[in-house]
Amino acid sequence: QVQPVESGGGLVQAGGSLRLSCVISGGTFSRYAMGWFRQAPGMEREFVASRDWTGGTTLYGDSVKGRFTISSDNAKNTLYLQMNTLTPEDTAVYYCARGRAYSSGSSDPGLYDYWGQGTQVTVSA
């Protein structure tokens, strides 16, 4: 069964950096659109970043543009989210999701079929 598994979350001070990783257990992401979303307590799920199935086109949410970078290493079957210049507003559970085969990335969570359990990111002021 396909299951994204996130890691790399933790506690960091404002201005710091973290790198999240996502491995697809039971499958691969190399032919699939992939995305990162986040959800803070009491808030709706928010789009963070996505890449198309080639990895050549990326999209970012307005609140993270210029600070976060989505990338991947096909040889390691791992998707990354590099997060820089973190602020307390970035505190949330971050989710990795696999979309459709041979598809472009999207901010629409309905276009993603498999979701990880999430990893907590906490940014202190």
C-alpha positions in Angstrom: 0.0 0.0 0.0 1.3 3.4 -0.9 2.0 5.5 2.1 4.0 8.8 2.3 6.1 9.1 5.4 7.3 12.5 6.5 10.3 13.2 8.8 12.4 16.2 9.8 10.0 18.2 11.8 10.9 19.7 15.2 11.3 22.9 17.2 13.3 25.8 15.8 13.7 29.4 16.7 12.3 32.1 14.4 14.7 32.9 11.6 16.0 29.3 11.6 15.7 26.5 9.0 14.4 23.0 8.7 14.4 20.4 6.0 11.5 18.0 5.8 11.7 14.7 4.0 9.1 12.4 2.5 9.6 8.8 1.4 6.8 6.9 -0.4 6.5 3.6 1.3 5.2 0.9 -1.0 5.6 3.0 -4.1 7.4 5.8 -5.9 6.9 9.5 -6.7 9.1 9.8 -9.8 6.1 9.7 -12.2 3.7 11.6 -9.9 2.8 15.1 -8.9 3.8 15.7 -5.3 2.8 18.3 -2.8 3.3 19.7 0.7 0.5 21.1 2.8 0.2 22.2 6.3 -2.4 22.6 9.0 -2.2 24.7 12.1 -4.6 24.2 15.0 -8.0 25.5 14.3 -7.1 26.4 10.8 -7.9 24.9 7.4 -5.3 22.9 5.5 -3.0 25.2 3.6 -1.1 24.6 0.4 2.6 25.0 0.8 4.4 23.7 -2.4 4.1 21.3 -5.2 6.0 19.9 -8.1 4.8 18.3 -11.4 5.6 14.7 -12.3 8.8 15.7 -14.0 10.0 17.8 -11.1 10.7 20.6 -13.5 7.8 22.9 -12.5 7.1 24.0 -9.0 4.3 26.0 -7.3 4.4 27.8 -3.9 1.8 29.2 -1.6 2.1 33.0 -1.3 3.0 32.8 2.4 6.1 30.7 1.7 7.4 32.0 -1.6 11.0 32.9 -1.5 11.6 31.0 1.8 10.6 27.4 1.0 12.0 25.1 -1.7 10.5 21.8 -2.9 13.0 19.3 -4.4 13.5 15.6 -4.8 16.1 12.9 -5.2 14.7 10.1 -7.4 17.6 7.9 -6.5 16.7 8.1 -2.9 12.9 8.1 -3.6 12.7 11.2 -1.4 10.9 14.5 -1.6 12.2 17.4 0.4 10.9 20.7 1.7 13.7 23.2 2.6 12.3 25.8 4.9 14.3 29.0 5.6 13.6 32.1 7.6 10.9 30.4 9.6 8.4 32.5 11.6 6.0 31.5 14.3 3.3 31.6 11.6 4.9 28.6 10.0 4.0 26.5 13.0 1.8 23.6 11.8 1.7 19.9 11.0 3.2 19.5 7.6 1.9 16.8 5.2 3.4 15.2 2.2 0.9 14.0 -0.5 1.2 12.1 -3.8 -0.9 13.3 -6.7 -1.8 11.8 -10.0 0.6 10.2 -12.5 2.0 12.4 -15.2 0.3 15.4 -13.8 1.2 19.0 -13.0 1.4 20.2 -9.4 -1.6 21.8 -7.8 -2.7 23.7 -4.8 -6.0 21.6 -4.8 -5.8 18.9 -2.1 -8.5 17.0 -3.9 -6.0 16.2 -6.6 -3.8 14.2 -4.2 -4.6 10.6 -3.5 -2.2 9.6 -0.8 -1.3 11.5 2.4 1.2 11.1 5.1 0.6 11.2 8.8 2.3 14.6 9.1 5.3 16.0 10.9 5.1 18.8 13.5 7.0 22.0 12.9 7.1 24.4 15.8 8.7 27.8 15.4 9.4 29.8 18.6 9.5 33.5 18.7 
